[in-house]
Amino acid sequence: MTRFLRNAVVIGILMLGAFALSLIMTPELSTAPVQFDLQTLAPDQFGDWRKEEQPVQGVINPQAQEFIDNLYSQTLSRTYINNNGRRIMLSLAYGTVQSGYQSEIHRPEVCYPAQGFQLIKKWKDVVGFKSTTLPVMRIVTQLGHRHEPVTYWIRIGDSLVRGAAEQSLARVGYGLTGHIPDGILFRVSEINSDEQGSFSLQDQFIRALLSSLTSDQRKILIGSSKSKTET
């Protein structure tokens, strides 16, 4: 059985399981954290990075604004620049309810191609932070001459996930406990044809940003992150 077929079977089983669970139980409890504001959560300056007030290149959001407004309760798009003139684009999207396909956070590897980007490649990876590792997805996209390496993760409740299977497993797991989890998409990217160099810089950016936050603020982005996830 090919890897693609195995993934399709797993996703199919998860969808059937989620549908069956929806017939026998209706989760009522939410795991959403205390109120917060993404605009103030992300600092204007940290480490070697500062917010660019008038970006020369904007963060492209590969979803229509009306769709974003309906799906997410809060979003943030911001460009940061370092002392060497390198720019990292940060995008955050928060949803209070992750109970099914209609309300789940949409993954960049699906949204980018839907808006005309070419998905060159994707793979699962990890980013080291303090005493743990953060599971991330790497994708490389292109639109015309715009070559954009992207790193992202999705937090569902207290878990970080990558890809459709992990996202569905986390959602179903919370459903079994009677909880409706919240979720947030964390995405960074750079317009750069040097993929390896760009991903290295993105990792540095991620570590600097998380280090600048309080433990409660970090939980909003990465949950407890106490355990490692295999690649």
C-alpha positions as CSV (number, residue, x, y, z in Angstrom):
1,M,0.0,0.0,0.0
2,T,1.4,3.4,-1.0
3,R,1.9,6.2,1.5
4,F,-0.8,8.3,-0.2
5,L,-3.3,5.4,0.0
6,R,-2.4,4.8,3.6
7,N,-3.0,8.5,4.4
8,A,-6.3,8.4,2.5
9,V,-7.5,5.3,4.4
10,V,-6.5,6.9,7.8
11,I,-8.3,10.1,7.0
12,G,-11.4,8.2,5.8
13,I,-11.5,6.2,9.0
14,L,-11.1,9.4,11.1
15,M,-13.9,11.1,9.2
16,L,-16.2,8.1,9.7
17,G,-15.2,7.9,13.4
18,A,-15.9,11.6,13.9
19,F,-19.3,11.3,12.2
20,A,-20.2,8.3,14.4
21,L,-19.1,10.1,17.5
22,S,-21.2,13.1,16.6
23,L,-24.3,10.9,16.6
24,I,-23.8,9.5,20.1
25,M,-22.3,12.5,21.9
26,T,-22.5,16.3,21.8
27,P,-19.5,17.9,23.5
28,E,-20.4,20.9,25.5
29,L,-17.3,22.0,27.4
30,S,-14.8,24.4,25.8
31,T,-11.1,24.3,26.4
32,A,-10.7,27.9,25.2
33,P,-8.2,29.9,27.3
34,V,-8.9,33.2,29.0
35,Q,-9.6,36.2,26.8
36,F,-6.6,37.6,24.9
37,D,-5.8,39.9,22.0
38,L,-3.5,38.7,19.2
39,Q,-2.6,42.3,18.4
40,T,-1.0,42.7,21.9
41,L,0.1,39.1,22.2
42,A,2.7,39.5,19.5
43,P,5.3,42.1,20.6
44,D,6.3,45.0,18.4
45,Q,10.0,44.3,19.1
46,F,11.9,41.3,20.4
47,G,15.5,40.1,20.1
48,D,16.8,41.2,16.7
49,W,13.3,41.8,15.3
50,R,11.0,44.8,15.1
51,K,7.6,45.3,13.5
52,E,7.8,47.0,10.1
53,E,5.3,49.8,10.2
54,Q,5.1,50.1,6.4
55,P,6.0,46.7,4.9
56,V,7.4,46.8,1.4
57,Q,6.0,43.3,1.0
58,G,2.8,42.3,2.6
59,V,1.7,39.0,4.2
60,I,-0.4,37.2,1.6
61,N,-3.4,35.5,3.2
62,P,-4.5,32.7,0.8
63,Q,-8.1,32.9,1.9
64,A,-10.9,35.4,1.1
65,Q,-11.5,38.0,3.8
66,E,-15.2,37.1,4.1
67,F,-14.2,33.4,4.7
68,I,-11.6,34.4,7.3
69,D,-14.1,36.6,9.2
70,N,-16.6,33.7,9.3
71,L,-14.0,31.0,10.3
72,Y,-11.8,32.8,12.8
73,S,-12.6,35.0,15.8
74,Q,-9.2,36.8,15.6
75,T,-6.4,37.1,13.0
76,L,-3.1,38.9,12.9
77,S,-0.8,39.6,9.9
78,R,2.5,41.3,10.5
79,T,5.9,41.7,9.0
80,Y,9.1,41.9,11.1
81,I,12.5,43.1,10.0
82,N,15.9,42.4,11.6
83,N,19.1,44.4,11.7
84,N,20.3,42.7,8.5
85,G,17.2,43.8,6.6
86,R,15.7,40.3,6.4
87,R,11.9,40.1,6.7
88,I,9.7,37.4,8.2
89,M,6.0,37.5,7.8
90,L,3.9,36.3,10.7
91,S,0.3,35.2,10.4
92,L,-1.9,34.1,13.4
93,A,-5.5,32.9,13.1
94,Y,-7.5,31.9,16.2
95,G,-10.8,30.0,16.3
96,T,-12.7,29.4,19.6
97,V,-14.4,26.2,18.3
98,Q,-12.7,23.3,16.6
99,S,-15.6,20.8,16.5
100,G,-15.7,19.7,12.9
101,Y,-14.7,20.3,9.3
102,Q,-16.8,23.5,8.9
103,S,-15.2,25.2,11.9
104,E,-11.6,23.7,11.8
105,I,-8.6,25.8,11.0
106,H,-7.6,25.4,7.4
107,R,-4.1,24.3,6.6
108,P,-1.7,26.4,4.4
109,E,-0.9,23.5,2.1
110,V,-4.5,23.4,1.1
111,C,-5.2,27.2,1.1
112,Y,-2.2,28.3,-0.9
113,P,-2.9,26.2,-4.0
114,A,-6.6,27.1,-3.8
115,Q,-5.5,30.7,-4.4
116,G,-3.2,30.0,-7.3
117,F,0.1,29.2,-5.5
118,Q,2.1,26.1,-6.6
119,L,2.9,23.8,-3.8
120,I,6.5,22.7,-4.5
121,K,7.0,20.4,-1.6
122,K,6.0,19.8,2.0
123,W,7.3,17.7,4.9
124,K,7.0,17.3,8.7
125,D,9.8,18.7,10.8
126,V,10.5,19.9,14.4
127,V,11.9,23.1,15.9
128,G,13.9,22.9,19.1
129,F,12.8,25.3,21.8
130,K,14.2,25.2,25.3
131,S,13.9,21.6,26.6
132,T,11.3,20.4,24.0
133,T,10.7,20.2,20.3
134,L,7.8,21.8,18.5
135,P,6.3,19.8,15.6
136,V,6.0,21.9,12.5
137,M,5.1,21.5,8.9
138,R,7.4,22.9,6.2
139,I,6.0,23.9,2.8
140,V,7.5,25.6,-0.2
141,T,5.1,27.7,-2.4
142,Q,5.5,29.7,-5.5
143,L,3.4,32.3,-7.3
144,G,5.1,33.7,-10.4
145,H,8.5,34.9,-9.2
146,R,7.5,34.8,-5.5
147,H,9.2,31.9,-3.9
148,E,7.9,31.6,-0.3
149,P,9.1,28.9,2.2
150,V,6.6,28.5,5.0
151,T,6.7,27.0,8.5
152,Y,3.5,26.4,10.4
153,W,1.8,24.5,13.2
154,I,-1.8,24.3,14.5
155,R,-2.6,24.1,18.2
156,I,-5.8,22.2,18.9
157,G,-6.6,22.5,22.6
158,D,-3.3,21.7,24.2
159,S,-1.8,19.7,21.3
160,L,0.4,20.9,18.3
161,V,-0.6,19.2,15.1
162,R,0.6,19.0,11.5
163,G,-1.5,17.8,8.5
164,A,-5.0,16.5,8.2
165,A,-4.6,13.2,10.1
166,E,-3.0,14.8,13.2
167,Q,-5.6,17.6,13.2
168,S,-8.5,15.1,13.0
169,L,-7.1,12.8,15.7
170,A,-6.7,15.8,18.1
171,R,-10.2,17.0,17.5
172,V,-11.8,13.5,17.9
173,G,-9.7,12.9,21.0
174,Y,-11.2,16.0,22.6
175,G,-14.6,15.0,21.5
176,L,-14.3,11.7,23.3
177,T,-13.7,13.6,26.6
178,G,-16.8,15.8,26.0
179,H,-14.7,18.9,25.3
180,I,-14.7,21.3,22.3
181,P,-11.2,22.6,21.8
182,D,-10.1,26.0,20.6
183,G,-7.3,26.3,18.0
184,I,-4.8,28.6,16.5
185,L,-2.7,28.7,13.4
186,F,0.9,29.9,13.7
187,R,2.5,30.6,10.4
188,V,5.8,32.3,9.4
189,S,7.3,32.7,5.9
190,E,9.9,34.6,3.9
191,I,10.1,35.5,0.3
192,N,13.4,33.8,-0.5
193,S,14.6,31.3,-3.1
194,D,17.2,30.0,-0.5
195,E,14.9,27.5,1.2
196,Q,17.5,26.1,3.7
197,G,18.6,29.6,4.7
198,S,15.1,30.8,5.0
199,F,13.9,27.9,7.2
200,S,17.0,28.4,9.5
201,L,16.0,32.1,9.9
202,Q,12.4,31.2,10.5
203,D,13.5,28.8,13.3
204,Q,15.5,31.6,14.9
205,F,12.5,34.0,14.6
206,I,10.2,31.4,16.3
207,R,12.6,30.8,19.2
208,A,13.1,34.6,19.7
209,L,9.4,35.3,19.6
210,L,8.4,32.5,22.1
211,S,11.3,33.5,24.4
212,S,9.9,37.0,24.6
213,L,6.5,35.8,25.9
214,T,5.4,34.9,29.3
215,S,4.5,31.2,30.0
216,D,0.8,32.0,29.8
217,Q,1.2,33.8,26.5
218,R,3.3,30.9,25.1
219,K,0.5,28.5,26.0
220,I,-1.8,30.4,23.7
221,L,0.5,29.6,20.8
222,I,2.0,26.2,21.7
223,G,-0.1,24.7,24.5
224,S,1.9,22.9,27.2
225,S,4.4,21.4,24.7
226,K,5.7,18.9,27.3
227,S,6.2,16.0,25.0
228,K,8.0,15.5,21.7
229,T,6.3,14.5,18.5
230,E,7.9,12.1,16.1
231,T,8.6,13.3,12.5
